[in-house]
Amino acid sequence: MARDLDIVLFGASGFVGRLTAAHLAAHAPAGTRIALAGRSREKLTALARDLGPAAAHWPLVVADASDEASLRTLAESTHVVVSTVGPYLRHGLPLVQACARAGTHYADLTGEVLFARASIDTADEAARASGARIVHSCGFDSVPSDLAVLLAHEWARAQGAGPLASATLEVLSARGGLSGGTVDSLRLQLDTARRDPRARRLVADPYALSPDRAGEPDLGPQPDAFGPHRRAATGDWVAPFVMSSCNTRVVRRSNALLDHAYGPRLRYAEVVAFSGRTAALRASAVTAVLAGLTGLLAVQPLRPLLDRLLPAPGAGPSERTRRTGHFRLRLDARTESGRRATVTVAAQGDPGYAATAVMLGQSALALALDGDRLPARAGVLTPATGIGAPLVDRLRREGFTLDVAA
């Protein structure tokens, strides 16, 4: 289908939008037709000027998340829409639905399970009919998790090692700034779950994003929150990972969309791992901070105080923090036959900002330019099932580590 543009970046003048625009300006191949979109033409003009010669001729598109006509026009003008406009539960669904109807591929940064579920329920059928790939969670939520399990599965298949029985992603180290947008999304999801019993049950369901909930295995409790404890197998102390409540659901959706090719009874979990003399203390501290933040956000009278202490939506860390940040994750995967593989995913740059801008930008470029290599699949997808190997290759070329060792 002929379109005027390859990629439209919606929310381009926001904090993460600007970082993603800068990545596209520096790394998109010559001739890639990119446009910047948002509510304010003045802000878009200033951004294009700041990006320099590479963006000098990029079109500027004025569109508003609440204006369905402008979203429809935007979706019909391009092959790919990338959105950084959150919280997605509040602002995102009309754009997803417009892309699904128009046959336009879509990528975003959501870590909101309730939004992803609403997208599945309202846009999956239309996207499959039109051929659109709606790919959620293309940043630190949930690209490293999703691609790590995909790589472990591909290793097991190549080795004839059988299905995966278990996979645990360990956060070995991570440094970066706290995202105001992430806090705002967490606040909205907590509020929604508090008001709506159905939403509360959905957030707690480990298979909340499954295309066929009744077809999922009963593996007993699969908690995302737990107390700090020492694992006998490794000697490490572990604490909950703040992003696991989204990432685990994304990985389980990937497995289901692939007809449970990873493993029909795969148990997947995520933890923050600590070693050394102070491991127990650090695991306890992380658990306490996470529980405290979640608990305080749920208490309405304390919101004004927290709003003054936490970063505001659209705010982000300094250039130095973004540049010096990093993350290093390790997936320990075991097959039903007893074979084991370790997948390492690592990158330089603040996970939620610098590294996320690379992941989102490269997801957009893959959807726009790697059509022949993309999985033959449409609908509401995940990074692994909607992009897969082309994204692995692109991130490796950008300096990411995605290595498998037996």
N, C-alpha and C positions, 0 to 999 in steps of 0.2 A: 504494500500500500504506500503510495507516494505521500510524503510529509515534507513540510518546509524545514523541519528541524530534527536533529538527532536526539538532543537532550535539552530539557528545560529544568533548571534548578529552581524549585519553588521554596521561598523563604531564604533567598540568597543573601539578603542584607542582615540576617540574624548572625549570632556569634558562630555557630557551627556552619551555617550557610556560607559565611565569608571564607572560612577555612576550606570548605569543600570547593568553592569557586576558585580559590587560589590554587588548589591541587589540580583542578581541571585545566586552568589556564597554563599551568606548568607542564602537564603530562598528557593532555589530550593530543592525539595525532593531528597534524595539519589537515585542515579541511573538515574537521568535526564541527558540525553546526550546533552551537550551544547558545542558549538564551538564559538570561537571568529574570526571574519572576518574583513578584512580591506586591505588597499593597502600596508602596510609596515609590513613585518614579524618581523622586529626588534622591532617595537612598540608593536606588539601583544605579542611577547615573554616577553617584559618588563612588560606589563600589567598582563599577566598570573602569572609572578613571584610576582608582587605586590599583587595579589589577594590571594595568600597563598595556603595552601594545597587543598582547595576545588576545585581550578581550575588547579591543577598541571597536570592533565591528559586531560584537555580540548584540543581538536584539534584546530590548527590554520589554517585558510583558507585565502589565499591571493586572493583577488578579487578587481576589479576596477569598479566603477559605469559606466565607459565609455566602458567597455569590455563586450559585450553581451555574449560571449562564457563563460567567467568566471562566469557571473551572472546566466546563464542557469545551469551550473554545480553546483553552490551553491544551487539554488532553488531545483534541483532534488535530493539533498543529505539529505534533512531535511523535517520535518513536518511543521515547522514554521520558517519564517524569520522575524527578528525584525530589522528595519533600523532607525538609527539616523543620516543618511547622508543627509544633506540639504545644501542649499535650495532645497527642493524637486522638485520644478518646473524646476530647472536646472539639477538635478542629479537623480531624483527618478523614472521616468517613466519606463526605461528599466527593473529595478528590479521588479516593480509591474507587468509588462507584463510577465516576466519570471515566476513569482510565479503563475500568473493566468493560464498560459499554463500548468504548471507542477502540478497543483492541490495542491499547497503549501500555507498554511495559511500565512498571512502577517500582521504586525502591524507597525505603525510608529507614529511620533509626529507632523505631519504636521498641520499647521494652515493656509495653503495656499489654498484659494478657487479655484484659477485657476488650481492648480495641481490636486486637488481632482476632479474637473470637467473633466480634461483631462484623469484621471484615469478611471472615469466612462465611458467616451466615447470610450476608447480604450481597456479596460480590463474587464469590467463588463460581457460582453457576454461570453468571454473565461473562466472567473472565475466561472460563473454559470454552464457552461458545464463541467468543471473539478472538481467542488465541493470545490474550494478554497474560503476561507473567506478573503477578502482584507479589513482590518479594519484600516481606517485612524484615526488620531487625538486621540491617546491613551495616551495623557498626560494632562496637565492642559487645553490645547486645546484638546479635548472638553469633557473629561470624567465626570467631576463634573456636567456640564450642562446637558449632555445627560442622565446620570443615574438619576439625580434629577427629570427630567420630566418623565422618565420611572417609577420611584417609585410613583410619583403623579398619573399617569395613573393607575397603579396597585391598588393603594388605592381606587381610584374612582370606578374602576370595582368591587373590593371586597365589597364596600359599596353600590353598586347599585346606585351611585350618578350621573351616566350619563357621557357623554363626557366632556372633559375639554374645557372651553370657553376661558380662558386666563391663562397665566403663566408668571410671571416676576421673573427672577433671580437677586437677589441683592447681590452685593459684600459688605459685612459688614466690613470685615477687611482682609488685606493681606499684608505680608511683605516678601521681597526677593530681589534678585539682578536682574538687567536687563540682558537679554540674548543677547549675540552677534549674535547668530544664528537667534533669532527672529527679530532683527534689519535687518539682511541681507535678510531674507525672505520678510520683509515688503518693503525694498528697491527694491527688484527684482519685487515684485508684482506691486508696484507703477510705476516702469519703464515700465513694460509690458502694464499696463493699459493706460499709457500716450501715448505709440506708437500705440496701437491697439484699435480702437473704440469698436470692438466686446468684447474684454476683459474688457474694461471700463464698458460697459453695463452689462456684466456678474457679475462683482464684486458688482455692485449696486443692482442686482436683489435679493430680499429676498429669492427667491426659486431657487437660482443658482444651487443647487445640487439635485434638484428634479428629480426623474426618469420619471416624466410625467408633464412637466411644464404646459401644457394646462389644466391639470386636477386640478391644484391648485386653491384655492378660491381667489377672488379679495377682499381683506380686506382693500384696500386703502393704504396710506403710512405706511410703517413699518421701520422708520429710525433707523440707528445705531448711527448716529451722531446728536446731538441736543444741545441746550444751557442748562446751569444749571437752574434748576427750582425746586420749592417746590411742593410736591404732596399733594393735599388737603386731601386725604384719610388717610395718615399716618403722615403728618407734616414733613417728611424727605425731605432733599434736595438731588437731584440726578444729576449725571454726566454720560457721556458715559463711557462704559467699553471697553478697548482697544481690547479685544478678542471677542466682540460680533459679529463682522462682519463675523467671522468664526463659532463661537458656534451656533448662531441662524440658520445658514444654515444647520449645522449638525443635530440639533434637528428637523428642518422641514423635512430633508431627512428621519430621523428615522420615523417620523409620516407617511410620504408617503409610505415608504417601508412596514409599518404595515397596509396599506390600510386605513390610516387616523383614526386608532383606538384611538389615543389620543383625537381627536376631529376634525370633518371635517372643522371647521372654527376657529381652535385654533389660538389665537394671542399670540406669544411668543416674549419676549424682555429681555434684560439684561441691568442693570445699576449699577453704584457704588453709594451706599447710605450713607448719612451722617446725623447725628443728633447732637444736642447740640448747644451751643451758636455760635460756629464758623462754623456751617454746611454750610451756604451759601458761606463763604469765601473758604472753602476747596473744595466744588463742583466747584466753579469758577476756582480755581487753577488747579484742575485736568483737566477740560475742556480745559483750556488754554494751558497746557503742551502737552496734546494729539494733539490738533490742531496745535500747534507750531511744534512738532516733525514731524507730517505728512507733514505739509507744507514745512518745511526746507528740508526734505528728497526728496521732489519733485523738488527742485531747484538745478540743476546740478552744478552751480559754487560753491555752498556751501558744496558740498559733501566732499572735502578734509578736511575742517575744522571739519565737523561732524565726519568724520572717526577718527580724532584724539581724539575727545571727547567721542565717544560712544565705548562700548566694541567691540572688533574684533570677527569675527566668530571663534568659538572654544574656546573662553575665557569665564570665568564664575566667580561667586563670591567665596569668601573665604569659608573655611570649617565652620567657625563660623557663617557666614551669612546663609549658607545652613541649618545649624543645628537649628538656632534660628528663622528662618522664619516660616510662618504659613499662612493659609487662612481659612476664614469662610464665607460661602455663604448661602443664604436663598432663597428658591423658594416659592413664594406665588402663589398658584394655585387655580383657581375657576372653578367650573363645570357649565354646562348649567342649572342645577337645583338650583344653588345658594349655593351649599356646598363649603366649603373651606378647603384646607389642606396646611400645611407648611412643606417643606422638608429642612432639614439642612444638608449641606455637609461641612465638616471641616477636617483639618489634620495639624499636626505639620510638619515643614520642608519647606524650600523655595519652593513656588509653582512650579516654572519653572525648578527646579533642583532636590532637594531631594525628594519632593513629586511626581514629574513627573517620576523620576526613579522607584519609587514604582509602580505607575500606569502602566507604560510601561512594567516593569518586570512581574507584575501580569497578565497583558493582555496576554503576551507571554505564561506564565505558564497555563493560562486558555485555550488558543487555543491548546496547546500541550497536556494537561493532562485531561481536563474536557469534552472530546468529547461527552459523553452521555448526558451531561447537557446543551450543547450549543444549541442555536436556530437552528432549521432545515432549514438553509438558507445559500445560497452561493452567491457570487458576490461581488461587491464593496459595503461595508457595513459601519456601524457606530458602536461605542462601545455598544450602547444599542441593536442594531439589530444583531450584529455579535457575541457578547459575553453575554451581559445582566446580568442575575441573578448570574452566577458564578463569574463575576467580582465584583459585589456588595458584595457577601459573602467574597471573597478574601480580598478586601480592608478593610472590617470591621475587619477581623482577623489581619490585619496589623495596626490597631489602627485608621483607618479613621472613622469619624462619618458620617453615612448616615441614618438619622432618619426621620420618617414621623409622624406628629402630626396633629390631626383634630382641 
